[in-house]
């Protein structure tokens, strides 16, 4: 094993209960538990944890919402707080997000809704000193997901039955508007598969489940000393071979380890 890969792995395992690294959600058997298993946000009103149970259809839908929001430019916390906002909404259905008037109302009140969500919870704080914000294109992407939701579920089940996750990957990566603006979502598709695998919803090959975003690629370039393949699925396979069921988390954590003088 590459010594730097070994070092990152060891740091993740030794800091899994360290509040400085709230995303190191690692189980007793040293496997990553998944991002959405616990947002590291809790309600100020009753201290209940914000999380997604992917056996629940609306929570499964919100996983896709988070992945799409995270695919857009801006601090990653925006996606987390946007997903939290919808999670905390009362009496909403997936079909509501197909309604133009419903979406127009949501988008019109986006700044107020974002601020109210931020005030309701405690835990992870937004990027540095900035409060989160909801991008305008978040809302159209949720509508696109709602309009394609039945087919998305069919593709998930088909991929599982045929043990061929390229079926789902090819479908979801073909939908315009899930990335920034009208762009397609690609890099965060492994995040969806990773979270489904972590919660044992489907038995997914881990080589499809590692997120090769800019932060992870920078770690490989600047610390590990390797350049990941440009293709996000081929890059995912390299990361899986390096870190197995810690997925991309050790590489993601590197800048924070560096900031804390652990490396």
C-alpha positions as CSV (number, residue, x, y, z in Angstrom):
1,X,0.0,0.0,0.0
2,X,1.2,3.5,-0.8
3,X,2.4,5.0,2.5
4,X,0.4,8.2,2.0
5,X,-2.8,6.2,1.4
6,X,-2.0,4.2,4.5
7,X,-1.5,7.5,6.5
8,X,-4.8,8.9,5.4
9,X,-6.5,5.6,6.3
10,X,-5.0,5.6,9.7
11,X,-5.9,9.2,10.4
12,X,-9.5,8.6,9.4
13,X,-9.7,5.6,11.8
14,X,-8.0,7.4,14.7
15,X,-10.2,10.5,14.3
16,X,-13.6,8.9,13.7
17,X,-14.9,10.3,17.0
18,X,-13.2,13.7,16.7
19,X,-15.7,16.5,16.4
20,X,-13.3,18.4,14.3
21,X,-14.1,16.0,11.5
22,X,-17.9,15.4,11.7
23,X,-18.1,13.7,8.3
24,X,-15.8,10.8,9.6
25,X,-18.9,8.6,10.2
26,X,-17.0,5.3,10.6
27,X,-18.5,2.2,12.3
28,X,-16.9,0.0,14.9
29,X,-15.9,-2.4,12.1
30,X,-14.1,0.5,10.4
31,X,-16.5,1.0,7.5
32,X,-17.9,4.3,6.4
33,X,-21.5,4.6,7.5
34,X,-22.6,7.1,4.8
35,X,-23.1,10.8,4.7
36,X,-26.9,10.8,5.0
37,X,-26.9,8.4,8.0
38,X,-26.3,11.6,10.1
39,X,-26.0,15.1,8.7
40,X,-24.3,16.2,12.0
41,X,-27.2,18.6,12.3
42,X,-29.8,18.4,15.1
43,X,-32.9,20.4,15.8
44,X,-32.6,23.1,18.4
45,X,-36.1,22.4,19.6
46,X,-35.7,18.8,20.6
47,X,-32.1,17.8,19.7
48,X,-33.4,15.2,17.2
49,X,-30.8,14.3,14.5
50,X,-31.3,15.2,10.8
51,X,-30.7,12.1,8.7
52,X,-32.1,10.1,5.8
53,X,-33.5,6.6,6.0
54,X,-33.2,5.4,2.4
55,X,-35.9,2.7,2.9
56,X,-38.3,5.6,3.0
57,X,-39.2,6.8,-0.5
58,X,-39.2,10.5,0.3
59,X,-35.8,10.2,2.0
60,X,-34.6,8.3,-1.0
61,X,-35.8,11.2,-3.2
62,X,-33.9,13.6,-1.0
63,X,-30.7,11.7,-1.5
64,X,-31.0,12.6,-5.2
65,X,-31.9,16.1,-4.3
66,X,-28.7,16.4,-2.2
67,X,-26.5,14.9,-4.9
68,X,-27.9,17.2,-7.6
69,X,-27.5,20.3,-5.3
70,X,-24.0,19.2,-4.4
71,X,-23.2,18.9,-8.2
72,X,-23.6,22.7,-8.5
73,X,-21.0,25.3,-7.8
74,X,-20.8,26.8,-4.3
75,X,-19.9,25.4,-0.8
76,X,-21.0,21.8,-0.2
77,X,-23.0,23.0,2.9
78,X,-25.6,24.6,0.6
79,X,-26.7,21.1,-0.6
80,X,-26.9,19.9,3.0
81,X,-29.0,22.8,4.3
82,X,-31.3,22.7,1.2
83,X,-31.9,19.0,1.7
84,X,-32.5,19.7,5.4
85,X,-35.0,22.4,4.5
86,X,-37.1,20.0,2.5
87,X,-36.8,17.3,5.0
88,X,-38.2,19.6,7.7
89,X,-41.1,20.8,5.6
90,X,-44.5,19.7,6.7
91,X,-47.0,17.9,4.4
92,X,-45.0,17.7,1.1
93,X,-45.1,15.0,-1.5
94,X,-42.7,14.2,-4.3
95,X,-45.5,15.1,-6.8
96,X,-45.7,18.6,-5.4
97,X,-42.3,19.3,-7.0
98,X,-43.9,18.7,-10.5
99,X,-46.2,21.7,-10.0
100,X,-44.9,25.0,-11.5
101,X,-46.8,27.2,-9.0
102,X,-45.5,25.2,-6.1
103,X,-41.9,25.6,-7.3
104,X,-42.4,29.3,-8.1
105,X,-43.5,29.9,-4.5
106,X,-40.6,27.9,-3.1
107,X,-38.1,29.7,-5.2
108,X,-39.6,33.1,-4.4
109,X,-39.1,32.5,-0.7
110,X,-35.7,30.8,-1.0
111,X,-33.7,33.4,1.0
112,X,-36.2,33.4,3.9
113,X,-36.5,29.6,3.9
114,X,-32.7,29.2,3.9
115,X,-32.3,31.6,6.9
116,X,-35.1,29.9,8.8
117,X,-33.6,26.5,8.3
118,X,-30.2,27.7,9.4
119,X,-31.7,29.1,12.6
120,X,-33.6,25.8,13.4
121,X,-30.5,23.6,13.7
122,X,-27.2,23.3,15.3
123,X,-24.1,21.2,14.3
124,X,-22.0,21.7,11.2
125,X,-21.6,25.3,10.3
126,X,-21.5,26.7,6.8
127,X,-18.3,27.2,4.8
128,X,-16.1,29.4,7.0
129,X,-18.1,32.4,8.1
130,X,-20.7,32.5,5.4
131,X,-24.3,31.4,5.9
132,X,-25.7,28.9,3.3
133,X,-27.7,30.0,0.4
134,X,-30.1,28.2,-2.0
135,X,-29.2,28.5,-5.6
136,X,-32.1,29.3,-8.0
137,X,-31.3,26.3,-10.1
138,X,-31.8,24.0,-7.1
139,X,-35.5,24.2,-7.6
140,X,-35.6,23.3,-11.3
141,X,-33.4,20.3,-10.6
142,X,-35.9,19.1,-8.0
143,X,-38.7,19.4,-10.5
144,X,-36.6,17.4,-13.0
145,X,-36.0,14.7,-10.4
146,X,-39.8,14.6,-9.6
147,X,-40.7,14.3,-13.3
148,X,-38.3,11.4,-13.8
149,X,-38.8,9.8,-10.4
150,X,-40.7,6.7,-11.5
151,X,-38.2,5.9,-14.2
152,X,-35.3,6.5,-11.8
153,X,-36.8,3.9,-9.4
154,X,-37.3,1.4,-12.3
155,X,-33.6,1.9,-13.4
156,X,-32.4,1.3,-9.8
157,X,-34.4,-2.0,-9.5
158,X,-33.4,-3.1,-13.0
159,X,-29.7,-2.5,-12.2
160,X,-30.0,-4.4,-9.0
161,X,-31.8,-7.4,-10.6
162,X,-29.4,-7.6,-13.6
163,X,-26.4,-6.8,-11.3
164,X,-25.4,-4.1,-13.8
165,X,-25.2,-0.6,-12.3
166,X,-24.2,0.9,-15.6
167,X,-27.9,0.8,-16.5
168,X,-28.7,3.3,-13.7
169,X,-25.5,5.3,-14.3
170,X,-26.2,5.8,-18.0
171,X,-29.8,6.8,-17.4
172,X,-29.2,9.3,-14.5
173,X,-26.2,10.8,-16.3
174,X,-28.3,11.5,-19.4
175,X,-30.8,13.8,-17.7
176,X,-30.2,17.5,-18.4
177,X,-30.5,20.0,-15.6
178,X,-29.3,18.0,-12.6
179,X,-26.0,19.7,-12.6
180,X,-25.2,23.4,-12.7
181,X,-27.8,25.2,-14.8
182,X,-28.8,22.9,-17.7
183,X,-25.8,20.6,-17.3
184,X,-26.0,16.9,-16.5
185,X,-25.0,15.4,-13.2
186,X,-22.0,13.0,-13.3
187,X,-19.4,13.4,-10.6
188,X,-22.0,13.0,-7.7
189,X,-23.6,9.8,-9.2
190,X,-21.2,7.7,-7.1
191,X,-22.3,9.5,-4.0
192,X,-25.9,8.2,-4.6
193,X,-24.6,4.7,-5.1
194,X,-22.3,4.9,-2.1
195,X,-25.1,6.0,0.2
196,X,-27.4,3.2,-1.1
197,X,-24.6,0.7,-0.5
198,X,-23.8,2.0,3.0
199,X,-27.4,1.6,4.1
200,X,-27.6,-1.9,2.5
201,X,-30.5,-0.8,0.2
202,X,-28.7,-2.5,-2.7
203,X,-25.6,-4.7,-3.1
204,X,-23.6,-2.3,-5.3
205,X,-20.0,-2.9,-6.5
206,X,-17.9,-0.5,-4.5
207,X,-15.9,0.5,-7.6
208,X,-18.9,2.6,-8.6
209,X,-19.3,4.3,-5.2
210,X,-16.4,6.7,-4.8
211,X,-16.7,10.4,-5.5
212,X,-13.8,11.9,-7.5
213,X,-14.7,15.6,-7.0
214,X,-12.1,18.4,-7.2
215,X,-11.2,18.1,-3.5
216,X,-10.5,14.4,-3.8
217,X,-8.6,14.9,-7.1
218,X,-6.5,17.6,-5.5
219,X,-5.5,15.2,-2.7
220,X,-4.4,12.7,-5.2
221,X,-2.4,15.3,-7.2
222,X,-0.9,17.2,-4.3
223,X,-0.4,14.6,-1.6
224,X,-0.7,11.1,-2.8
225,X,1.2,11.9,-6.0
226,X,-1.0,10.2,-8.5
227,X,-3.4,11.6,-11.1
228,X,-6.8,10.1,-11.1
229,X,-8.4,9.1,-14.5
230,X,-10.5,11.9,-16.0
231,X,-13.5,9.6,-16.3
232,X,-15.4,9.7,-13.0
233,X,-16.2,6.0,-13.0
234,X,-12.7,4.9,-13.7
235,X,-11.5,7.3,-11.0
236,X,-14.0,5.8,-8.6
237,X,-12.5,2.4,-9.2
238,X,-9.0,3.6,-8.4
239,X,-10.2,5.2,-5.1
240,X,-12.1,2.1,-4.2
241,X,-9.0,0.0,-4.7
242,X,-7.0,2.4,-2.5
243,X,-9.5,2.9,0.4
244,X,-12.1,0.1,0.0
245,X,-15.1,0.7,2.4
246,X,-13.8,4.1,3.5
247,X,-14.5,5.1,-0.1
248,X,-13.3,8.7,-1.0
249,X,-13.5,10.0,2.6
250,X,-9.8,9.8,3.5
251,X,-8.9,11.8,0.4
252,X,-11.8,14.2,1.1
253,X,-10.4,14.7,4.6
254,X,-6.9,15.5,3.6
255,X,-7.2,19.3,3.6
256,X,-8.7,19.3,7.1
257,X,-6.0,17.0,8.4
258,X,-3.5,19.4,6.9
259,X,-5.1,22.4,8.5
260,X,-5.0,20.6,11.9
261,X,-1.3,19.8,11.4
262,X,-1.9,16.1,11.5
263,X,0.0,15.7,8.2
